[in-house]
């Protein structure tokens, strides 16, 4: 059974930091690109950061503040978030993606991040 379980969300003041984790199971983690998305109330889900085997990419809004990383030995992907802003408030989702003959994608249940004083 495929599972992506996010953790590490919470309430933080502007300028603060959080580290999100996503523990994966039920599929061959190292073969998948891993991504973090977020969805704020009333807005569409947006891609925040992605990591392949050797490359990373970020949304312009988080470049220089967020860092995505992965530990293939532990089947876990991380999102280190620094200098958080109120506009970073959203539910953050972990996503696993692989394109073969067809596209395979898995989603976690999400974790709430609230940036507020």
ABEGO torsion letter per residue (X at the ends): XBBBBBBGBEBBBBGBBBBBBBBBBGBBAAABBBBBBBBBBGBBBBBABBBBAABBBBBAAABGABBBBBBAAAGBBBBBBBGBBAAABBBBBBBBBBBBABBBBBBBAEBBBBBBX
